[in-house]
């Protein structure tokens, strides 16, 4: 049992490292924009929906950032 937990922990390390790296490289805003752009490029959504998706998420994320800053103060 302890051996299985050790193996899982060893397997999780690269995933956590990759997640941390991607988190630093790509913000949520960029991820949403990129996903919407790809969907538009392959014809899954039209340009109006692309704009809607981007504006809705950016607005919601902006409000969340403002609320977090207001509640916890500005973090550098």
Protein Blocks (a to p, Z undefined) as FASTA:
>chain_A
ZZmmmmmmmmmmmmmmmmmmmmmmpcfklmmmmmmmmmmmnopacfklmmmmmmmmmmmm
mmmmmmmmmmnopaZZ
